[in-house]
Amino acid sequence: MNTESFRIRVECYAGYRSEETPRRFFIGGRAIRVENILDRWIAPDHRYFKVRGDDGGVYILRYDDPSDTWALTLFNNGTFEEIRLSST
């Protein structure tokens, strides 16, 4: 099974840090608006955002600071609410 993440294009609110908060992202030609930021956390070279999209799905988006790229690391279509996707 391929465990690599998928590169995506993300539009963000840019605050004092570049690429601060995702507002909308694109998977292929499909646009998904971020309804809620459910969680966020940082690692040494990455920032993670657990978001709910306007399609009801839950996504974990990863921003890689050194390469200035975004990736989709997890997707849940929203039908399995009892499954936790992070420690929150």
Contacts in CASP RR format, 6 or more apart in sequence:
PFRMAT RR
TARGET T0000
AUTHOR 0000-0000-0000
METHOD contacts of the structure
MODEL  1
MNTESFRIRVECYAGYRSEETPRRFFIGGRAIRVENILDRWIAPDHRYFK
VRGDDGGVYILRYDDPSDTWALTLFNNGTFEEIRLSST
5 62 0 8 1.000
5 71 0 8 1.000
5 72 0 8 1.000
5 73 0 8 1.000
6 27 0 8 1.000
6 71 0 8 1.000
6 72 0 8 1.000
7 69 0 8 1.000
7 70 0 8 1.000
7 71 0 8 1.000
7 72 0 8 1.000
8 25 0 8 1.000
8 26 0 8 1.000
8 27 0 8 1.000
8 28 0 8 1.000
8 61 0 8 1.000
8 70 0 8 1.000
8 71 0 8 1.000
8 72 0 8 1.000
9 25 0 8 1.000
9 26 0 8 1.000
9 70 0 8 1.000
10 19 0 8 1.000
10 22 0 8 1.000
10 24 0 8 1.000
10 25 0 8 1.000
10 26 0 8 1.000
10 61 0 8 1.000
10 63 0 8 1.000
10 70 0 8 1.000
11 22 0 8 1.000
11 23 0 8 1.000
11 24 0 8 1.000
11 25 0 8 1.000
12 19 0 8 1.000
12 20 0 8 1.000
12 21 0 8 1.000
12 22 0 8 1.000
12 23 0 8 1.000
13 20 0 8 1.000
13 21 0 8 1.000
13 23 0 8 1.000
14 20 0 8 1.000
15 21 0 8 1.000
18 68 0 8 1.000
19 47 0 8 1.000
19 63 0 8 1.000
19 68 0 8 1.000
19 70 0 8 1.000
21 37 0 8 1.000
21 49 0 8 1.000
22 34 0 8 1.000
22 37 0 8 1.000
22 49 0 8 1.000
22 51 0 8 1.000
22 61 0 8 1.000
22 70 0 8 1.000
23 33 0 8 1.000
23 34 0 8 1.000
24 31 0 8 1.000
24 32 0 8 1.000
24 33 0 8 1.000
24 34 0 8 1.000
25 31 0 8 1.000
25 32 0 8 1.000
25 34 0 8 1.000
25 59 0 8 1.000
25 61 0 8 1.000
25 70 0 8 1.000
25 72 0 8 1.000
26 32 0 8 1.000
27 72 0 8 1.000
32 53 0 8 1.000
32 54 0 8 1.000
32 55 0 8 1.000
32 59 0 8 1.000
33 53 0 8 1.000
33 54 0 8 1.000
34 51 0 8 1.000
34 52 0 8 1.000
34 53 0 8 1.000
34 54 0 8 1.000
35 51 0 8 1.000
35 52 0 8 1.000
35 53 0 8 1.000
35 54 0 8 1.000
35 56 0 8 1.000
36 51 0 8 1.000
36 52 0 8 1.000
36 53 0 8 1.000
37 49 0 8 1.000
37 50 0 8 1.000
37 51 0 8 1.000
38 50 0 8 1.000
38 51 0 8 1.000
38 52 0 8 1.000
38 58 0 8 1.000
38 88 0 8 1.000
39 48 0 8 1.000
39 49 0 8 1.000
39 50 0 8 1.000
39 86 0 8 1.000
39 88 0 8 1.000
40 47 0 8 1.000
40 48 0 8 1.000
40 49 0 8 1.000
40 50 0 8 1.000
41 47 0 8 1.000
41 48 0 8 1.000
41 86 0 8 1.000
42 48 0 8 1.000
45 64 0 8 1.000
45 65 0 8 1.000
45 66 0 8 1.000
46 62 0 8 1.000
46 63 0 8 1.000
46 64 0 8 1.000
46 65 0 8 1.000
47 62 0 8 1.000
47 63 0 8 1.000
47 65 0 8 1.000
48 60 0 8 1.000
48 61 0 8 1.000
48 62 0 8 1.000
48 63 0 8 1.000
48 73 0 8 1.000
49 60 0 8 1.000
49 61 0 8 1.000
49 62 0 8 1.000
49 63 0 8 1.000
50 58 0 8 1.000
50 59 0 8 1.000
50 60 0 8 1.000
50 85 0 8 1.000
50 86 0 8 1.000
50 88 0 8 1.000
51 58 0 8 1.000
51 59 0 8 1.000
51 60 0 8 1.000
51 61 0 8 1.000
52 58 0 8 1.000
52 59 0 8 1.000
53 59 0 8 1.000
56 77 0 8 1.000
56 78 0 8 1.000
57 75 0 8 1.000
57 76 0 8 1.000
57 77 0 8 1.000
57 78 0 8 1.000
58 74 0 8 1.000
58 75 0 8 1.000
58 76 0 8 1.000
58 78 0 8 1.000
58 85 0 8 1.000
59 72 0 8 1.000
59 74 0 8 1.000
59 75 0 8 1.000
59 76 0 8 1.000
60 72 0 8 1.000
60 73 0 8 1.000
60 74 0 8 1.000
60 75 0 8 1.000
60 85 0 8 1.000
60 86 0 8 1.000
61 70 0 8 1.000
61 71 0 8 1.000
61 72 0 8 1.000
61 73 0 8 1.000
62 70 0 8 1.000
62 71 0 8 1.000
62 72 0 8 1.000
62 73 0 8 1.000
63 69 0 8 1.000
63 70 0 8 1.000
64 70 0 8 1.000
64 71 0 8 1.000
74 85 0 8 1.000
76 83 0 8 1.000
76 85 0 8 1.000
END
